[in-house]
């Protein structure tokens, strides 16, 4: 299964990148609001499943949208907000 990077290049899907991104965002919330490593792995597995099921290459933005949706669906609203904010600041940085 492949993903489409922002540059348009195709790359092999790597769920560890999703785990890493969520784990970093996880550190930005209060300890009582943090997700367990198992829950983060479940989210990454679900996104991998969704990508495989559609039988097409997702782009990075679509995968990030899936991450946001999963975080919101499990009630990790503060974590989702921080993830979205980080995404936005990175997008601004790429424009400069």
Number of C-alpha atoms within 10 A of each C-alpha: 14 17 20 18 14 10 6 10 10 15 13 10 17 13 15 12 11 21 20 14 14 24 18 12 20 23 14 14 17 10 9 6 15 18 19 11 13 9 13 21 19 14 21 24 16 16 19 17 11 14 20 15 9 9 10 11 18 19 17 14 13 14 19 17 12 18 24 20 15 18 21 15 11 11 12 18 15 18 24 22 16 18 21 17 13 13 14 12 10 11 11 10 9 8 6 5
